[in-house]
Amino acid sequence: MLFNSYIFIFLFLPLCLGGFYLFSCQGKSMPARLWLTGFSLWFYGYFNPSYLLIMVCSILFNYAVFRIMGQVGAHGVSFRRAALALGVAGNLAVLFYFKYYDFFVENVNALFGTSFVLKGILLPLGISFFTFQQIGFVTDAYRGEVKRCSFLDYALFVSFFPQLIAGPIVSQGEMLPQFAEIGKKKLDAETFSAGIYLFTLGMVKKVLVADTFGLAVDWGYSNIPALSSTDSLLLVFFYSIQLYFDFSGYCDMARGLAWLFGMEIPVNFDSPYKAVNIVEFWRRWHITLSRFFRQYVYIPLGGNRRGRPRMYANLILIFLLSGIWHGAGWTFVVWGATQGVLYIITRAVQLYGKAHPGPGPAPFARRIRRAAGTLFTFCFFSFACVFFRSETMAQAYAVFRRLFTAGFTLPAQALTEGFNLDELWYVIKLFHIDALPYSTLYLPAAITAGALITIFFAPNADQCAERFRPRTANALLTAFLFLWCVLSLSGVSSFLYFNF
């Protein structure tokens, strides 16, 4: 089920909220948690009932591992370590089978000339997210950080629908204490209204902005031989903008939904394109994934405690894992490697500057340096994302080939026609602007400029929501934006991170 769909907005969410608060406001904690868990399972199973079976089996397996750890107590250290190994290996095996089996077999066939049959396995939605979340849980349990957890709370921890499909990857320490408070707190009207506002802002990002750029991106990647150098350059930046608003829109909608239930999930996206370098960028983009790799891979491998060479090796490994986590393909490996190489170079420069401090630049020079760093980071990430978006390495090379060899002309009409939204094109006709030369390019240029200004200069949605107060003007603005999004749902599309 999609957040940006009629069934979710007008059926699922009202029923879920209504039943939850019917029980919660009467102090009935267990029925409220059961209700929320049941609806979360419905939310996931709506995509494909077989997905639900896979997730339920995963929940049962990991909860059994947790209970085994609890039964042996503190004295069975070796047994607890074996249970941890079983839990981690079991989770990784499931992830490997569904996400990487065909990729592995395909490369074995290419390398050794074998002819093993590919299975064409359908990837369950969100499996990368709820698998990592459960690996974190069993690892925390092994470390003694989980004191108690009922099966109902664990099932809700894994399946809680706002963050189930595309994150954030939450920890047990963030969610279990909040589940314990269900039935003890009354509905907070201000938090509830802020949740509606944040959900609406996220829907605006997804439905009105990301999907508009997505029309151009889909056409471009389907018609690479027809692209000019201009089209290719626009395609690079259009996808970067689409990815930004799509993922940040999902994160905003997820947090807004959690607020509707009186809960808080961690910020997962913090204006990353404002970052002045790639190190800062990865502190702002998919924050909980970076946190997972830091806590459960980088630090156990030694982090930065065993010398610079070991630190750099750990970092490049983390970025390669991040790349392959996003998808089973060499394009994702290359994308992860590009991020890792620049990250290591930037980190080395930072460490050298820290060890050899010099006179600081003048304030004006500092602003110029920050602006140049932000622009470079944005452009680097945008061009690297050609690999992220391409289905094959050959397709990525074809985009770059067209960029440098196809010549600069006016953008292709098919690339920009998706920007001419009916509701905005009517205004252009009303004022007879369509009679001016190149009038079909005015809306694409205005929407792109507005998106870039929002990305680099506007406060992000979380900052807006934190300042939100339930006043008449805010209510009218939220209602207008919500109605505009609902009227645009006929072209509904899934979130990009559903593919990962």
C-alpha positions in Angstrom: 0.0 0.0 0.0 1.3 3.4 -0.9 1.1 6.5 1.3 0.1 8.5 -1.8 -2.9 6.4 -2.7 -6.7 6.8 -2.2 -7.0 3.5 -0.2 -4.4 4.6 2.3 -5.6 8.1 2.8 -9.3 7.6 2.8 -9.7 4.0 4.2 -6.6 2.5 5.9 -5.4 5.6 7.8 -8.8 6.7 9.2 -9.6 3.2 10.4 -6.1 2.6 11.8 -6.2 5.9 13.7 -9.7 5.5 14.9 -9.3 2.1 16.4 -5.9 2.9 17.9 -7.2 6.0 19.8 -10.4 4.2 20.7 -8.4 1.7 22.7 -5.5 4.0 23.7 -7.6 6.8 25.1 -9.3 4.2 27.4 -6.0 3.0 28.7 -6.2 -0.3 26.8 -2.5 -0.7 25.8 -2.6 -4.3 24.5 -5.6 -3.9 22.2 -4.2 -0.6 20.9 -0.9 -2.3 20.1 -2.7 -5.3 18.6 -4.7 -3.0 16.4 -1.7 -1.1 15.2 0.2 -4.3 14.5 -2.7 -5.9 12.6 -3.0 -2.8 10.4 0.7 -2.7 9.8 0.6 -6.3 8.6 -2.3 -5.5 6.3 -0.3 -2.5 5.0 2.6 -4.8 4.1 0.5 -7.7 2.8 -1.6 -5.5 0.6 1.3 -5.4 -1.9 1.6 -9.2 -2.1 0.3 -11.7 0.4 3.5 -13.8 -0.1 5.6 -10.8 1.1 3.6 -11.0 4.4 4.5 -14.7 4.8 8.2 -13.9 4.4 8.1 -11.1 6.9 6.1 -13.1 9.5 8.6 -16.0 9.2 11.5 -13.5 9.6 9.8 -12.1 12.7 9.3 -15.6 14.2 12.8 -16.6 13.5 14.4 -13.5 15.1 12.2 -13.5 18.1 13.1 -17.1 18.7 16.8 -16.2 18.6 16.1 -13.4 21.1 14.3 -15.8 23.5 17.1 -18.3 23.2 19.6 -15.7 24.2 17.4 -14.8 27.2 17.1 -18.4 28.3 20.8 -19.2 28.5 21.5 -16.2 30.7 24.7 -14.4 31.2 26.7 -17.6 31.9 26.2 -19.2 28.5 28.4 -16.7 26.7 29.5 -19.2 24.0 25.9 -20.3 23.5 24.8 -16.6 23.2 27.5 -16.0 20.7 26.4 -19.0 18.7 22.8 -17.7 18.8 23.9 -14.3 17.6 25.8 -15.9 14.7 22.7 -18.0 13.8 20.5 -14.9 13.9 22.9 -12.7 11.8 23.6 -15.5 9.4 19.9 -16.4 9.0 19.0 -12.8 8.2 21.8 -12.4 5.7 21.0 -15.7 4.1 17.4 -14.7 3.5 18.5 -11.3 2.2 21.1 -13.0 -0.1 18.6 -15.4 -1.5 15.9 -12.9 -2.4 18.1 -10.0 -3.4 21.4 -11.3 -4.6 21.0 -15.0 -5.7 20.4 -14.2 -9.4 23.2 -11.6 -9.4 25.6 -14.1 -7.9 24.7 -16.9 -10.3 24.8 -14.6 -13.3 28.4 -13.5 -12.4 29.4 -17.1 -11.8 28.1 -18.1 -15.2 29.9 -15.2 -16.8 33.2 -15.9 -15.0 33.4 -19.7 -15.3 31.3 -20.3 -18.4 28.7 -22.3 -16.5 24.9 -22.3 -17.2 23.2 -22.3 -13.9 19.6 -21.3 -14.2 18.5 -17.9 -12.9 15.4 -18.2 -10.7 13.9 -14.7 -11.4 13.2 -14.3 -7.7 10.7 -11.5 -6.9 12.3 -9.1 -4.3 10.0 -8.6 -1.3 9.4 -4.9 -0.6 11.4 -3.4 2.2 13.3 -6.6 2.9 16.6 -4.7 3.1 15.2 -2.4 5.8 13.4 -4.9 8.1 16.3 -7.4 7.8 18.9 -4.8 8.9 16.5 -3.7 11.6 16.3 -7.2 13.0 20.1 -7.7 12.8 20.4 -4.6 14.9 17.9 -6.0 17.4 19.6 -9.4 17.9 23.0 -7.7 18.2 21.6 -5.4 20.8 20.1 -8.4 22.6 23.5 -10.2 22.6 25.1 -7.1 24.1 22.5 -7.1 26.9 20.8 -3.9 25.7 17.3 -5.4 25.4 16.0 -6.2 28.9 12.5 -7.5 27.9 10.4 -7.5 24.8 7.0 -9.3 24.3 6.3 -10.9 21.0 3.6 -8.3 20.3 6.0 -5.4 20.8 8.6 -7.2 18.7 6.1 -7.7 15.9 5.1 -4.1 16.1 8.8 -3.0 16.2 9.5 -4.8 12.9 6.2 -4.1 11.1 5.3 -0.5 12.2 4.0 0.7 8.9 5.3 4.3 8.7 8.9 3.1 8.5 8.4 -0.5 7.3 9.1 -0.2 3.6 11.8 2.5 3.2 13.0 3.3 6.6 14.3 4.9 8.7 16.1 1.8 10.2 15.0 2.3 13.8 16.6 0.7 16.9 14.9 -1.1 19.7 16.0 1.6 22.1 14.1 4.2 20.1 10.8 2.3 19.7 10.2 -0.2 22.6 10.0 2.6 25.3 7.4 4.4 23.1 5.3 1.2 22.7 5.3 0.9 26.5 3.7 4.3 26.7 0.7 3.4 24.5 -2.4 3.7 26.5 -0.8 6.0 29.1 -0.9 9.2 27.1 -3.8 11.2 25.7 -4.0 12.5 22.1 -1.8 15.6 21.8 -3.7 17.9 19.4 -0.7 20.0 18.5 1.5 17.0 17.7 -1.4 15.5 15.7 -1.9 18.6 13.6 1.8 19.0 13.1 1.8 15.4 11.9 -0.9 16.2 9.3 1.2 19.2 8.2 4.4 17.2 7.8 2.7 14.3 6.0 1.2 16.9 3.6 4.6 18.5 2.9 6.0 15.1 2.2 3.2 14.3 -0.2 3.8 17.6 -2.0 7.4 16.6 -2.4 6.5 13.2 -3.8 3.4 13.8 -5.8 3.9 17.3 -7.1 7.7 17.5 -7.4 9.4 14.2 -7.5 6.9 12.5 -9.8 7.0 15.5 -12.2 10.8 15.2 -12.6 10.3 11.4 -12.7 8.4 11.7 -16.0 11.4 13.4 -17.6 13.8 10.9 -16.1 11.8 7.9 -17.2 11.6 9.3 -20.8 15.3 10.1 -20.9 16.5 6.7 -19.7 14.1 5.0 -22.2 15.4 7.1 -25.1 19.1 7.5 -24.5 20.0 7.3 -28.3 17.8 10.3 -28.9 19.3 12.5 -26.2 21.4 15.6 -27.0 24.2 16.8 -24.7 21.7 19.3 -23.3 19.2 16.5 -22.6 21.8 14.3 -21.0 23.0 17.1 -18.7 19.4 17.9 -17.7 18.8 14.2 -17.2 21.6 13.9 -14.7 20.3 16.8 -12.6 16.7 15.9 -13.0 17.3 12.5 -11.5 19.2 14.0 -8.6 16.3 16.3 -7.9 13.8 13.5 -8.3 15.7 11.3 -5.9 16.0 14.1 -3.3 12.3 15.0 -3.2 11.2 11.4 -3.5 13.2 10.1 -0.6 12.8 13.2 1.6 9.1 13.2 0.8 8.9 9.6 2.1 10.9 10.5 5.2 8.6 13.4 5.9 5.4 11.4 5.4 6.8 8.6 7.6 7.6 11.0 10.5 4.3 12.8 10.1 2.4 9.5 10.3 4.4 8.5 13.4 3.4 11.8 15.0 -0.3 11.0 14.3 0.1 8.1 16.6 2.0 10.1 19.2 5.4 8.5 18.4 8.7 9.7 17.2 10.9 8.1 14.6 14.4 9.4 13.9 15.2 12.0 11.3 16.6 10.2 8.2 17.1 13.0 5.8 18.6 16.5 6.7 19.0 18.7 3.6 22.0 16.7 2.3 22.5 18.8 -0.8 23.4 21.7 1.5 26.5 19.7 2.6 29.9 21.4 1.9 31.7 18.0 1.4 30.9 14.3 1.0 31.7 13.6 4.7 29.0 16.0 5.8 26.7 14.8 3.0 26.7 11.2 4.4 25.8 12.6 7.8 22.7 14.0 6.3 21.6 11.4 3.7 19.9 8.2 4.9 21.2 8.9 8.4 20.0 5.7 10.0 21.7 3.5 7.3 25.0 5.3 8.0 24.3 4.8 11.7 23.7 1.1 11.2 26.9 0.6 9.3 28.9 2.6 11.9 27.5 0.8 14.9 27.4 -2.8 13.6 30.2 -2.9 11.0 32.6 0.0 11.1 33.2 0.1 14.9 33.4 -3.7 15.3 36.0 -3.8 12.5 38.1 -1.4 14.5 36.8 1.9 13.2 39.6 4.5 13.3 41.4 2.9 16.3 43.9 0.8 14.4 45.7 3.4 12.3 44.9 5.3 9.1 45.3 2.5 6.6 42.9 0.3 8.5 40.5 3.1 8.9 40.5 3.8 5.1 40.0 0.1 4.4 37.1 0.0 6.8 35.6 3.1 5.1 35.8 1.8 1.6 34.3 -1.5 2.7 31.4 0.4 4.3 30.7 2.2 1.1 30.9 -0.9 -1.0 28.4 -2.6 1.3 26.2 0.5 1.1 26.3 0.3 -2.7 25.4 -3.4 -2.8 22.8 -2.9 -0.1 20.9 -0.6 -2.5 20.8 -3.1 -5.3 22.2 -6.3 -6.8 24.2 -4.9 -9.7 27.6 -3.7 -10.6 26.2 -0.2 -11.1 25.5 0.0 -7.4 29.0 -1.3 -6.6 30.5 1.4 -8.8 28.3 4.0 -7.2 29.3 3.0 -3.7 33.0 2.9 -4.7 32.8 6.5 -6.1 31.3 7.7 -2.8 33.9 5.8 -0.8 36.9 7.1 -2.8 35.8 10.8 -2.5 35.0 10.2 1.2 38.5 8.9 2.0 40.2 11.7 0.0 38.1 14.3 1.9 38.7 12.7 5.2 42.5 12.6 4.6 42.5 16.3 3.7 40.5 17.0 6.9 42.9 15.1 9.0 45.9 16.8 7.4 44.4 20.2 8.0 43.7 19.3 11.6 47.3 18.2 12.1 48.8 21.2 10.2 46.5 24.2 11.0 47.2 27.4 9.2 45.7 30.8 9.2 41.9 30.7 8.6 40.5 32.3 5.5 38.7 35.7 5.6 34.9 35.5 6.1 34.2 36.3 2.4 36.7 33.6 1.3 35.1 31.2 3.7 31.7 31.8 2.2 33.0 31.3 -1.3 34.8 28.1 -0.2 31.6 26.7 1.4 29.5 27.6 -1.7 32.1 26.0 -4.0 32.2 22.9 -1.8 28.4 22.6 -1.8 28.2 23.0 -5.5 31.0 20.4 -6.1 29.4 17.9 -3.7 26.0 18.3 -5.4 27.4 17.9 -8.9 29.6 14.9 -7.9 26.7 13.1 -6.3 24.4 13.9 -9.3 26.9 12.5 -11.8 27.6 9.4 -9.6 23.8 8.8 -9.5 23.9 8.0 -13.3 25.2 4.6 -12.1 22.6 4.5 -9.3 19.7 5.0 -11.8 21.1 3.0 -14.8 20.0 -0.7 -15.1 23.4 -1.7 -16.6 26.9 -0.3 -16.8 26.4 0.0 -20.6 23.4 2.2 -20.1 25.4 4.5 -17.7 28.2 4.7 -20.2 25.7 5.6 -22.9 24.4 8.5 -20.9 27.9 9.9 -20.4 28.7 9.3 -24.1 25.6 11.3 -25.2 26.6 14.0 -22.7 30.0 14.6 -24.3 29.3 13.8 -28.0 25.7 14.7 -28.9 25.9 18.5 -29.1 24.1 21.2 -27.2 20.7 22.3 -28.4 17.4 23.2 -26.9 15.9 20.5 -24.7 13.8 17.8 -26.4 10.1 18.6 -26.1 9.4 15.0 -24.9 11.9 15.6 -22.0 10.1 18.7 -20.7 6.5 18.2 -21.6 5.8 16.4 -18.2 6.5 19.7 -16.4 3.6 21.5 -18.2 1.1 20.5 -15.5 -2.5 21.2 -16.5 -3.2 23.4 -13.5 -0.2 25.6 -14.2 -0.4 25.5 -18.0 -3.9 27.0 -17.7 -2.4 30.1 -16.0 0.1 30.5 -18.9 -2.8 30.3 -21.4 -4.9 32.7 -19.3 -2.2 35.4 -19.6 -1.4 34.5 -23.3 2.2 33.6 -22.3 1.9 30.6 -24.6 2.1 33.0 -27.6 5.7 33.9 -26.6 8.7 32.1 -28.1 9.8 28.9 -26.4 6.8 29.1 -24.1 6.8 25.3 -23.5 10.1 25.8 -21.6 8.9 28.4 -19.2 7.2 26.0 -16.7 10.1 23.4 -16.8 12.6 26.2 -16.1 10.4 27.7 -13.3 9.8 24.4 -11.6 13.5 23.4 -11.8 14.6 26.8 -10.4 12.0 26.5 -7.6 13.2 23.0 -6.7 16.8 24.1 -6.6 16.0 27.2 -4.5 14.1 25.0 -2.1 16.9 22.4 -1.9 19.7 24.9 -1.2 18.1 27.8 0.6 14.7 26.9 2.1 14.3 25.3 5.6 13.6 21.6 5.4 10.2 20.1 6.2 11.2 19.0 9.7 12.2 22.5 10.6 8.9 23.9 9.2 6.9 21.2 11.1 8.7 22.0 14.4 7.7 25.6 14.0 4.1 24.7 13.0 1.3 25.9 15.2 -2.4 25.0 14.6 -3.6 28.4 13.3 -6.2 29.2 10.7 -3.7 30.3 8.1 -1.7 27.1 8.6 -4.8 25.0 8.4 -5.9 26.6 5.1 -2.5 26.2 3.6 -2.3 22.5 4.6 -5.9 21.9 3.3 -5.0 23.5 0.0 -1.8 21.5 -0.5 -3.5 18.3 0.6 -6.4 18.8 -1.8 -3.9 19.6 -4.7 -2.0 16.4 -4.0 -5.2 14.3 -3.7 -6.4 15.6 -7.1 -3.0 14.6 -8.6 -3.0 11.0 -7.3 -4.3 9.7 -10.7 -0.7 9.4 -11.7 0.3 7.6 -8.5 3.8 6.0 -8.4 5.8 4.1 -5.8 8.7 5.6 -4.0 12.2 5.0 -5.5 13.5 3.5 -2.2 10.9 0.7 -2.4 13.2 -0.9 -5.0 16.0 -1.2 -2.4 
